[in-house]
Amino acid sequence: MMALPGGRHLDSIPLPGQRLHLMQVDSVQRWMEDLKLMTECECMCVLQAKPISLEEDAQGDLILAGGPGPGDPLQLLLKRGWVISTELRRIGQKLAQDRWARVHSMSVRLTCHARSMVSEYSAVSRSSSQEMGQIEKLLMEKCSELSAVTERCLQVENEHILKSMKACVSETLSTLGQHFGQLLELALTREVQALVRKIDASDNIYTTESTTGNLFSLTQEGAPLCRIIAKEGGVVALFKVCRQDSFRCLYPQALRTLASICCVEEGVHQLEKVDGVLCLADILTDDSHSEATRAEAAAVVAQVTSPHLPFTQHLSSFLESMEEIVTALVKLCQEASSGEVFLLASAALANITFFDTMACEMLLQLNAIRVLLEACSDKQRVDTPYTRDQIVTILANMSVLEQCASDIIQENGVQLIMGMLSEKPRSGTPAEVAACERVQQKAAVTLARLSRDPDVAREAVRLSCMSRLIELCRSPSERNSSDAVLVACLAALRRLAGVCPEGLQDSDFQQLVQPRLVDSFLLCSNMEESFV
């Protein structure tokens, strides 16, 4: 029942086109850029005075023929790092298949890539440290050792000898990978340190904007780089930006970068050390900030309260500012001018309801149910299953409160929950299908919890909720064969049947209500099987 797994490391929330463009380069465009720097492996083989491989998969070998633009050490490291990592993985695959000719030719190519990375980075970077020099030496020694031992393997025909040599090659490859990882991490750490120092020392808005943009791009390369950024003071520097009025126009960019960094434990710990939650609360409660700024602050809140991340549950400083933050988020939902802003604000609220149960009582006092249900009829704010997933998550968590039922009935909420039981994907993408499943499951959970109140149960029966629940149980295609949806629907159906048994046919009662839950589950889950 995660509200926000996820892009910006908030995976369950695909972002609109404009935001996506800001966050990452289109995959086709990125492929085309990489393609310009690639060439066939024949020239490398000739240069190494080796025969060109005749194996069928040799034509697929590509190497990086040229580096990125001059003076761009970060891009150089990322591109070369990607190529070398790919080569290491492929050598391991060929080694497992005992394809020694391919293992050797790829080992030679790997040595060339490693030598190129070392020489090119030395040419564009600052003075190398002694530690980096030692690891560079160890890396190149292991590359030469790998090339030499794989060449000897080509001359061996005895299977027993080859088997023992394979273990040696595997160990060499593993050690080489470790040295490469250490070197790449050291080099990236140096570049991150330079970026952080630049942000920290800059009072120029254009320099800060450019450097923050570079830092954000790095966060999109994955969790390891986010850890490096957090450890090297990136969170501290970005919150420094967010506390300077002269940089107000950069707040959205800085906050977006912070949300990405906080997908890792080190980022959240750094946020707490610099009173980041208090800064976020100040931004959210200050109406003089733009809606975009407050939406990005909501995104950071959503990230640091994500139930998907176990380390966020120990964010003690959040409780001190929770009431202010929840109030500001409800207001942002109410006034949101776009679906994206509403999505970020509601996602933050959904995660907070997991973070602390007291948040549900706050939401009840703030009339959040009315705000959320009214938004459901506004296509400008609520137009995707991802947004409805956040709304129904909040309702499901609030429905444990007895007072919630009367508010739901008053705002015609049962009918809206009934509609969510019929959530269907538009595009059929895996992410959207999964979001629809979550909406159906949580709608059924909400209905089951609310039906403790006889008034809600009777209203649900009047709206034919039982018929829809039976359809979801009996028809796997209606629930995309989801077991989670099936269990939730069976539980809701049994709760309604306890209040209004006359709404069920005898066959439905005997198969879906009367047996043990596990027996009904097995019956319904086997309905999709064909024995023809």
FILO-776391 format. One line per field, with one value per residue (C-alpha): residue number from 0; residue in three letters; x, y, z. Coordinates in nm, 3 decimals. Example, Ala and Ser with C-alpha at 12.3 -4.5 7.8 and 13.67 -1.06 7.14 Angstrom:
BEGIN
resi <- 0/1
resn <- ALA/SER
px <- 1.230/1.367
py <- -0.450/-0.106
pz <- 0.780/0.714
This chain:
BEGIN
resi <- 0/1/2/3/4/5/6/7/8/9/10/11/12/13/14/15/16/17/18/19/20/21/22/23/24/25/26/27/28/29/30/31/32/33/34/35/36/37/38/39/40/41/42/43/44/45/46/47/48/49/50/51/52/53/54/55/56/57/58/59/60/61/62/63/64/65/66/67/68/69/70/71/72/73/74/75/76/77/78/79/80/81/82/83/84/85/86/87/88/89/90/91/92/93/94/95/96/97/98/99/100/101/102/103/104/105/106/107/108/109/110/111/112/113/114/115/116/117/118/119/120/121/122/123/124/125/126/127/128/129/130/131/132/133/134/135/136/137/138/139/140/141/142/143/144/145/146/147/148/149/150/151/152/153/154/155/156/157/158/159/160/161/162/163/164/165/166/167/168/169/170/171/172/173/174/175/176/177/178/179/180/181/182/183/184/185/186/187/188/189/190/191/192/193/194/195/196/197/198/199/200/201/202/203/204/205/206/207/208/209/210/211/212/213/214/215/216/217/218/219/220/221/222/223/224/225/226/227/228/229/230/231/232/233/234/235/236/237/238/239/240/241/242/243/244/245/246/247/248/249/250/251/252/253/254/255/256/257/258/259/260/261/262/263/264/265/266/267/268/269/270/271/272/273/274/275/276/277/278/279/280/281/282/283/284/285/286/287/288/289/290/291/292/293/294/295/296/297/298/299/300/301/302/303/304/305/306/307/308/309/310/311/312/313/314/315/316/317/318/319/320/321/322/323/324/325/326/327/328/329/330/331/332/333/334/335/336/337/338/339/340/341/342/343/344/345/346/347/348/349/350/351/352/353/354/355/356/357/358/359/360/361/362/363/364/365/366/367/368/369/370/371/372/373/374/375/376/377/378/379/380/381/382/383/384/385/386/387/388/389/390/391/392/393/394/395/396/397/398/399/400/401/402/403/404/405/406/407/408/409/410/411/412/413/414/415/416/417/418/419/420/421/422/423/424/425/426/427/428/429/430/431/432/433/434/435/436/437/438/439/440/441/442/443/444/445/446/447/448/449/450/451/452/453/454/455/456/457/458/459/460/461/462/463/464/465/466/467/468/469/470/471/472/473/474/475/476/477/478/479/480/481/482/483/484/485/486/487/488/489/490/491/492/493/494/495/496/497/498/499/500/501/502/503/504/505/506/507/508/509/510/511/512/513/514/515/516/517/518/519/520/521/522/523/524/525/526/527/528/529/530/531
resn <- MET/MET/ALA/LEU/PRO/GLY/GLY/ARG/HIS/LEU/ASP/SER/ILE/PRO/LEU/PRO/GLY/GLN/ARG/LEU/HIS/LEU/MET/GLN/VAL/ASP/SER/VAL/GLN/ARG/TRP/MET/GLU/ASP/LEU/LYS/LEU/MET/THR/GLU/CYS/GLU/CYS/MET/CYS/VAL/LEU/GLN/ALA/LYS/PRO/ILE/SER/LEU/GLU/GLU/ASP/ALA/GLN/GLY/ASP/LEU/ILE/LEU/ALA/GLY/GLY/PRO/GLY/PRO/GLY/ASP/PRO/LEU/GLN/LEU/LEU/LEU/LYS/ARG/GLY/TRP/VAL/ILE/SER/THR/GLU/LEU/ARG/ARG/ILE/GLY/GLN/LYS/LEU/ALA/GLN/ASP/ARG/TRP/ALA/ARG/VAL/HIS/SER/MET/SER/VAL/ARG/LEU/THR/CYS/HIS/ALA/ARG/SER/MET/VAL/SER/GLU/TYR/SER/ALA/VAL/SER/ARG/SER/SER/SER/GLN/GLU/MET/GLY/GLN/ILE/GLU/LYS/LEU/LEU/MET/GLU/LYS/CYS/SER/GLU/LEU/SER/ALA/VAL/THR/GLU/ARG/CYS/LEU/GLN/VAL/GLU/ASN/GLU/HIS/ILE/LEU/LYS/SER/MET/LYS/ALA/CYS/VAL/SER/GLU/THR/LEU/SER/THR/LEU/GLY/GLN/HIS/PHE/GLY/GLN/LEU/LEU/GLU/LEU/ALA/LEU/THR/ARG/GLU/VAL/GLN/ALA/LEU/VAL/ARG/LYS/ILE/ASP/ALA/SER/ASP/ASN/ILE/TYR/THR/THR/GLU/SER/THR/THR/GLY/ASN/LEU/PHE/SER/LEU/THR/GLN/GLU/GLY/ALA/PRO/LEU/CYS/ARG/ILE/ILE/ALA/LYS/GLU/GLY/GLY/VAL/VAL/ALA/LEU/PHE/LYS/VAL/CYS/ARG/GLN/ASP/SER/PHE/ARG/CYS/LEU/TYR/PRO/GLN/ALA/LEU/ARG/THR/LEU/ALA/SER/ILE/CYS/CYS/VAL/GLU/GLU/GLY/VAL/HIS/GLN/LEU/GLU/LYS/VAL/ASP/GLY/VAL/LEU/CYS/LEU/ALA/ASP/ILE/LEU/THR/ASP/ASP/SER/HIS/SER/GLU/ALA/THR/ARG/ALA/GLU/ALA/ALA/ALA/VAL/VAL/ALA/GLN/VAL/THR/SER/PRO/HIS/LEU/PRO/PHE/THR/GLN/HIS/LEU/SER/SER/PHE/LEU/GLU/SER/MET/GLU/GLU/ILE/VAL/THR/ALA/LEU/VAL/LYS/LEU/CYS/GLN/GLU/ALA/SER/SER/GLY/GLU/VAL/PHE/LEU/LEU/ALA/SER/ALA/ALA/LEU/ALA/ASN/ILE/THR/PHE/PHE/ASP/THR/MET/ALA/CYS/GLU/MET/LEU/LEU/GLN/LEU/ASN/ALA/ILE/ARG/VAL/LEU/LEU/GLU/ALA/CYS/SER/ASP/LYS/GLN/ARG/VAL/ASP/THR/PRO/TYR/THR/ARG/ASP/GLN/ILE/VAL/THR/ILE/LEU/ALA/ASN/MET/SER/VAL/LEU/GLU/GLN/CYS/ALA/SER/ASP/ILE/ILE/GLN/GLU/ASN/GLY/VAL/GLN/LEU/ILE/MET/GLY/MET/LEU/SER/GLU/LYS/PRO/ARG/SER/GLY/THR/PRO/ALA/GLU/VAL/ALA/ALA/CYS/GLU/ARG/VAL/GLN/GLN/LYS/ALA/ALA/VAL/THR/LEU/ALA/ARG/LEU/SER/ARG/ASP/PRO/ASP/VAL/ALA/ARG/GLU/ALA/VAL/ARG/LEU/SER/CYS/MET/SER/ARG/LEU/ILE/GLU/LEU/CYS/ARG/SER/PRO/SER/GLU/ARG/ASN/SER/SER/ASP/ALA/VAL/LEU/VAL/ALA/CYS/LEU/ALA/ALA/LEU/ARG/ARG/LEU/ALA/GLY/VAL/CYS/PRO/GLU/GLY/LEU/GLN/ASP/SER/ASP/PHE/GLN/GLN/LEU/VAL/GLN/PRO/ARG/LEU/VAL/ASP/SER/PHE/LEU/LEU/CYS/SER/ASN/MET/GLU/GLU/SER/PHE/VAL
px <- 0.000/0.272/0.155/0.467/0.724/0.943/1.102/1.274/1.302/0.922/0.863/0.489/0.438/0.521/0.566/0.416/0.619/0.763/0.883/1.017/1.220/1.372/1.454/1.608/1.704/1.471/1.605/1.608/1.788/2.042/2.097/2.154/2.409/2.593/2.580/2.791/3.069/3.059/3.237/3.282/3.544/3.745/3.986/4.061/4.132/4.366/4.546/4.606/4.731/4.466/4.249/3.899/3.648/3.425/3.170/2.814/2.782/3.105/2.920/2.736/3.054/3.077/3.344/3.364/3.575/3.579/3.528/3.277/3.346/3.674/3.684/3.386/3.532/3.193/3.048/3.375/3.363/2.997/3.030/3.356/3.226/2.915/3.115/3.364/3.089/2.911/3.231/3.296/2.947/2.973/3.313/3.161/2.880/3.120/3.343/3.047/2.989/3.360/3.389/3.757/3.815/3.547/3.670/4.018/3.916/3.685/3.961/4.189/3.916/3.852/4.221/4.199/3.887/4.048/4.368/4.164/3.959/4.270/4.456/4.157/4.053/4.411/4.415/4.101/4.101/4.288/4.607/4.562/4.588/4.835/4.548/4.403/4.745/4.788/4.445/4.506/4.828/4.654/4.370/4.604/4.811/4.498/4.387/4.723/4.704/4.354/4.461/4.767/4.591/4.300/4.550/4.718/4.378/4.340/4.640/4.515/4.307/4.305/3.968/4.101/4.368/4.116/3.885/4.156/4.252/3.886/3.883/4.195/4.036/3.720/3.919/4.121/3.802/3.647/3.954/3.967/3.602/3.675/3.968/3.759/3.474/3.715/3.876/3.543/3.407/3.718/3.705/3.332/3.375/3.635/3.404/3.109/3.324/3.411/3.044/2.942/3.222/3.112/2.750/2.859/3.088/2.882/2.680/2.611/2.265/2.371/2.667/2.452/2.178/2.422/2.601/2.277/2.158/2.477/2.423/2.062/2.176/2.412/2.129/1.954/2.245/2.130/2.159/2.541/2.591/2.319/2.513/2.831/2.652/2.500/2.830/3.015/2.780/2.536/2.231/2.387/2.479/2.132/1.953/2.186/2.051/1.693/1.756/1.876/1.614/1.845/1.818/1.437/1.402/1.634/1.433/1.236/1.555/1.734/1.434/1.397/1.759/1.709/1.413/1.634/1.921/1.685/1.609/1.912/1.957/2.258/2.051/1.773/2.025/2.191/1.851/1.774/2.116/2.062/1.700/1.577/1.224/1.191/1.307/1.051/0.777/0.873/0.853/0.521/0.354/0.482/0.226/0.476/0.655/0.539/0.316/0.602/0.832/0.576/0.505/0.874/0.888/0.591/0.788/1.076/0.827/0.681/1.028/1.143/0.816/0.794/0.680/0.891/1.208/1.251/1.502/1.250/1.043/1.303/1.279/1.203/1.225/0.928/0.680/0.758/0.648/0.387/0.077/0.208/0.311/-0.017/-0.218/-0.010/-0.039/-0.418/-0.427/-0.198/-0.431/-0.728/-0.563/-0.358/-0.368/-0.254/-0.262/0.110/0.092/-0.205/-0.026/0.282/0.082/-0.153/0.139/0.303/-0.021/-0.065/0.283/0.237/-0.073/0.159/0.426/0.212/-0.150/-0.201/-0.190/-0.527/-0.692/-0.538/-0.674/-1.020/-1.015/-0.896/-1.193/-0.944/-1.208/-1.417/-1.112/-1.002/-1.346/-1.424/-1.096/-1.204/-1.462/-1.203/-1.027/-0.767/-0.640/-0.732/-0.698/-0.481/-0.491/-0.167/-0.344/-0.649/-0.404/-0.288/-0.646/-0.773/-0.459/-0.546/-0.910/-0.809/-0.583/-0.838/-1.118/-0.983/-1.130/-1.495/-1.575/-1.460/-1.775/-2.016/-1.789/-1.768/-2.146/-2.197/-1.956/-2.104/-1.780/-1.925/-2.020/-1.668/-1.516/-1.753/-1.617/-1.262/-1.353/-1.392/-1.056/-0.919/-0.585/-0.593/-0.254/-0.198/0.157/0.277/0.303/-0.052/-0.193/-0.022/-0.161/-0.514/-0.471/-0.365/-0.668/-0.905/-0.741/-0.739/-1.095/-1.208/-1.007/-1.162/-1.510/-1.451/-1.332/-1.609/-1.880/-1.843/-2.091/-2.437/-2.522/-2.218/-2.291/-2.653/-2.542/-2.287/-2.553/-2.789/-2.519/-2.470/-2.121/-2.185/-2.244/-1.919/-1.726/-1.867/-1.765/-1.411/-1.392/-1.529/-1.368/-0.986/-0.973/-1.164/-0.887/-0.599/-0.561/-0.440/-0.445/-0.425/-0.741/-0.915/-0.839/-0.952/-1.275/-1.358/-1.304/-1.525/-1.796/-1.805/-1.832/-2.128/-2.293/-2.284/-2.500/-2.719/-2.718/-3.029/-2.817/-2.648/-2.763/-2.733/-2.444/-2.247/-2.306/-2.205/-1.888/-1.768/-1.894/-1.970/-1.637/-1.311/-1.148/-0.862/-1.106/-1.296/-0.964/-0.850/-1.183/-1.172/-0.801/-0.845/-1.125/-0.874/-0.724/-0.820/-0.818/-0.904
py <- 0.000/0.239/0.581/0.686/0.441/0.638/0.896/1.156/0.829/0.849/0.562/0.523/0.881/0.940/1.310/1.529/1.614/1.940/1.793/1.484/1.704/1.879/1.555/1.336/1.334/1.140/0.785/0.799/1.133/0.998/0.690/0.910/1.118/0.804/0.666/0.953/0.842/0.477/0.279/-0.083/-0.292/-0.376/-0.084/-0.180/-0.537/-0.424/-0.182/-0.466/-0.691/-0.950/-1.137/-1.004/-1.235/-1.435/-1.515/-1.418/-1.174/-0.984/-0.737/-0.613/-0.497/-0.122/0.089/0.450/0.611/0.963/1.132/1.397/1.763/1.905/2.011/1.797/1.542/1.440/1.336/1.165/0.960/0.869/0.766/0.576/0.424/0.298/0.139/-0.030/-0.160/-0.303/-0.471/-0.624/-0.770/-0.910/-1.066/-1.242/-1.376/-1.506/-1.660/-1.854/-1.989/-2.087/-1.874/-1.802/-1.624/-1.370/-1.338/-1.253/-1.003/-0.829/-0.824/-0.646/-0.394/-0.346/-0.264/0.004/0.156/0.165/0.323/0.583/0.672/0.718/0.928/1.140/1.212/1.303/1.550/1.738/1.700/1.873/1.727/1.359/1.238/0.974/0.735/0.771/0.714/0.390/0.258/0.356/0.153/-0.147/-0.125/-0.122/-0.407/-0.621/-0.530/-0.647/-0.960/-1.037/-0.994/-1.214/-1.499/-1.509/-1.523/-1.824/-1.990/-1.981/-2.212/-2.467/-2.765/-2.974/-2.923/-2.979/-2.713/-2.476/-2.526/-2.423/-2.127/-2.022/-1.979/-1.762/-1.548/-1.510/-1.394/-1.150/-1.013/-0.967/-0.783/-0.567/-0.472/-0.372/-0.151/0.009/0.078/0.234/0.454/0.568/0.649/0.849/1.046/1.115/1.218/1.476/1.619/1.630/1.806/2.070/2.125/2.152/2.400/2.605/2.621/2.697/2.984/3.138/3.455/3.466/3.345/3.212/3.018/2.868/2.776/2.602/2.416/2.306/2.178/1.971/1.831/1.740/1.558/1.352/1.248/1.091/0.849/0.645/0.592/0.555/0.908/1.039/0.889/1.060/1.396/1.362/1.264/1.552/1.821/1.855/1.866/2.136/2.350/2.321/2.417/2.715/2.819/2.769/3.003/3.300/3.540/3.644/3.291/3.262/3.186/2.886/2.731/2.492/2.358/2.322/2.149/1.913/1.813/1.764/1.534/1.317/1.305/1.209/0.874/0.748/0.726/0.958/1.232/1.211/1.215/1.527/1.692/1.637/1.767/2.104/2.145/2.080/1.995/2.338/2.502/2.300/2.401/2.769/2.745/2.558/2.801/3.116/3.224/3.468/3.170/3.059/2.756/2.578/2.631/2.501/2.202/2.111/2.146/1.906/1.664/1.667/1.602/1.313/1.166/1.189/1.040/0.758/0.430/0.256/0.378/0.233/0.497/0.781/0.650/0.782/1.145/1.280/1.647/1.602/1.556/1.905/2.071/1.816/2.024/2.324/2.104/1.911/2.236/2.386/2.071/2.060/2.424/2.347/2.063/2.299/2.576/2.365/2.501/2.180/1.805/1.790/2.027/1.838/1.507/1.618/1.771/1.472/1.227/1.405/1.387/1.019/0.937/1.141/0.934/0.631/0.823/0.911/0.823/1.167/1.308/1.145/1.331/1.656/1.592/1.527/1.859/2.039/1.905/1.729/1.474/1.750/1.901/1.567/1.451/1.786/1.761/1.425/1.603/1.855/1.702/1.975/1.853/1.482/1.321/1.011/0.687/0.798/1.093/0.884/0.639/0.916/1.022/0.674/0.605/0.902/0.790/0.432/0.549/0.799/0.542/0.382/0.684/0.648/1.013/0.963/0.774/1.066/1.300/1.045/1.015/1.391/1.451/1.172/0.981/0.630/0.691/0.814/0.508/0.294/0.464/0.383/0.012/0.049/0.220/0.121/0.205/0.424/0.341/-0.013/0.062/-0.154/0.150/0.263/-0.090/-0.123/0.215/0.105/-0.214/-0.009/0.218/-0.080/-0.252/0.058/0.150/-0.196/-0.161/0.181/0.044/-0.250/-0.021/0.235/-0.034/-0.078/0.208/0.069/0.393/0.357/-0.011/0.059/0.341/0.108/-0.159/0.102/0.204/-0.163/-0.188/-0.554/-0.633/-0.465/-0.644/-0.979/-0.897/-0.816/-1.142/-1.364/-1.199/-1.197/-0.964/-0.695/-0.686/-0.764/-1.099/-0.916/-1.125/-0.811/-0.671/-1.008/-1.031/-0.671/-0.724/-1.047/-0.868/-0.575/-0.807/-1.004/-0.685/-0.562/-0.904/-0.895/-0.580/-0.650/-1.024/-0.988/-0.821/-1.151/-1.447/-1.789/-1.897/-1.583/-1.628/-1.994/-1.935/-1.586/-1.525/-1.846/-2.036/-1.942/-1.643/-1.858/-2.105/-1.828/-1.681/-2.012/-2.059/-1.714/-1.718/-2.047/-1.913/-1.781/-2.123/-2.308/-2.686/-2.713
pz <- 0.000/-0.095/-0.185/-0.357/-0.473/-0.729/-1.104/-0.915/-0.731/-0.685/-0.922/-0.924/-1.047/-1.415/-1.469/-1.742/-2.048/-1.926/-1.598/-1.771/-2.003/-1.705/-1.532/-1.798/-2.161/-2.388/-2.428/-2.811/-2.807/-2.559/-2.777/-3.083/-2.892/-2.782/-3.136/-3.265/-3.033/-3.133/-3.404/-3.508/-3.332/-3.646/-3.615/-3.256/-3.357/-3.635/-3.407/-3.161/-3.446/-3.369/-3.618/-3.664/-3.498/-3.731/-3.462/-3.536/-3.244/-3.316/-3.537/-3.231/-3.056/-3.025/-2.869/-2.768/-3.037/-2.905/-2.577/-2.486/-2.535/-2.409/-2.046/-1.944/-1.700/-1.558/-1.891/-1.978/-1.658/-1.703/-2.067/-2.025/-1.703/-1.878/-2.161/-1.928/-1.699/-2.003/-2.124/-1.782/-1.773/-2.125/-2.060/-1.761/-1.980/-2.248/-1.981/-1.843/-2.196/-2.238/-2.551/-2.512/-2.841/-2.754/-2.396/-2.520/-2.788/-2.542/-2.277/-2.524/-2.597/-2.224/-2.173/-2.442/-2.285/-1.942/-2.077/-2.267/-1.960/-1.746/-2.003/-2.106/-1.749/-1.655/-1.945/-1.837/-1.458/-1.185/-1.043/-0.962/-0.603/-0.494/-0.411/-0.761/-0.915/-0.721/-0.823/-1.187/-1.178/-1.021/-1.276/-1.575/-1.431/-1.394/-1.747/-1.886/-1.673/-1.803/-2.166/-2.114/-1.935/-2.181/-2.468/-2.305/-2.271/-2.649/-2.680/-2.426/-2.537/-2.220/-2.050/-1.697/-1.743/-1.896/-1.598/-1.353/-1.576/-1.592/-1.215/-1.245/-1.517/-1.311/-1.008/-1.219/-1.373/-1.030/-0.894/-1.205/-1.155/-0.795/-0.897/-1.170/-0.926/-0.676/-0.940/-1.082/-0.736/-0.646/-0.969/-0.942/-0.579/-0.681/-0.946/-0.706/-0.448/-0.707/-0.793/-0.428/-0.355/-0.654/-0.532/-0.179/-0.278/-0.557/-0.526/-0.899/-0.996/-1.338/-1.201/-0.925/-1.173/-1.408/-1.128/-0.962/-1.299/-1.332/-0.984/-1.068/-1.383/-1.170/-0.936/-1.235/-1.280/-0.980/-0.605/-0.589/-0.718/-0.487/-0.195/-0.309/-0.343/0.004/0.165/-0.001/0.129/-0.160/0.067/0.285/-0.017/-0.174/0.148/0.168/-0.172/-0.048/0.244/0.035/-0.097/-0.380/-0.521/-0.500/-0.870/-0.821/-0.536/-0.764/-0.924/-0.590/-0.430/-0.725/-0.683/-0.308/-0.371/-0.591/-0.340/-0.058/-0.221/-0.026/0.350/0.352/0.190/0.450/0.736/0.592/0.550/0.917/1.027/0.856/0.980/0.626/0.741/0.902/0.580/0.380/0.625/0.588/0.208/0.208/0.449/0.276/0.013/-0.135/-0.291/-0.634/-0.671/-0.852/-0.554/-0.306/-0.531/-0.538/-0.159/-0.143/-0.360/-0.111/0.172/-0.027/-0.075/0.287/0.419/0.164/0.327/0.065/0.239/0.591/0.703/0.659/0.950/1.195/1.082/1.428/1.329/1.094/1.378/1.513/1.188/1.076/1.152/0.957/0.665/0.651/0.662/0.380/0.167/0.198/0.090/-0.202/-0.310/-0.291/-0.492/-0.736/-1.090/-1.256/-1.222/-1.153/-0.855/-0.711/-0.764/-0.571/-0.284/-0.252/-0.272/0.019/0.219/0.134/0.259/0.576/0.664/0.671/0.858/1.161/1.249/1.405/1.052/0.975/1.264/1.139/0.791/0.933/1.119/0.803/0.599/0.371/0.265/0.109/-0.062/-0.207/-0.319/-0.480/-0.671/-0.815/-1.030/-1.156/-1.458/-1.452/-1.115/-1.111/-1.451/-1.407/-1.205/-1.038/-0.878/-0.784/-0.625/-0.389/-0.306/-0.231/-0.022/0.198/0.222/0.307/0.589/0.720/0.713/1.031/1.214/1.312/1.234/0.874/0.767/0.815/0.616/0.333/0.311/0.333/0.042/-0.172/-0.126/-0.152/-0.514/-0.592/-0.424/-0.630/-0.942/-0.837/-0.833/-1.209/-1.271/-1.612/-1.778/-2.086/-2.236/-2.111/-1.997/-1.706/-1.477/-1.551/-1.518/-1.179/-1.071/-1.164/-0.962/-0.660/-0.700/-0.714/-0.418/-0.196/-0.295/-0.180/0.144/0.208/0.146/0.382/0.660/0.616/0.605/0.979/0.974/0.873/0.691/0.464/0.405/0.306/0.074/-0.087/-0.143/-0.289/-0.538/-0.645/-0.497/-0.418/-0.785/-0.882/-0.607/-0.722/-1.080/-0.969/-0.772/-1.048/-1.351/-1.346/-1.647/-1.452/-1.191/-1.429/-1.249/-0.939/-0.621/-0.405/-0.562/-0.521/-0.148/-0.088/-0.281/-0.096/0.236/0.134/0.001/0.326/0.529/0.317/0.325/0.704/0.699/0.394/0.311/0.098/-0.173/-0.260/-0.467/-0.305/-0.531/-0.452/-0.079/-0.086/-0.289/-0.190/0.165/0.350/0.301/0.464/0.294/0.166/0.006/-0.171/-0.283/-0.432/-0.607/-0.768/-0.852/-1.040/-1.257/-1.510/-1.577/-1.891/-1.903/-2.272
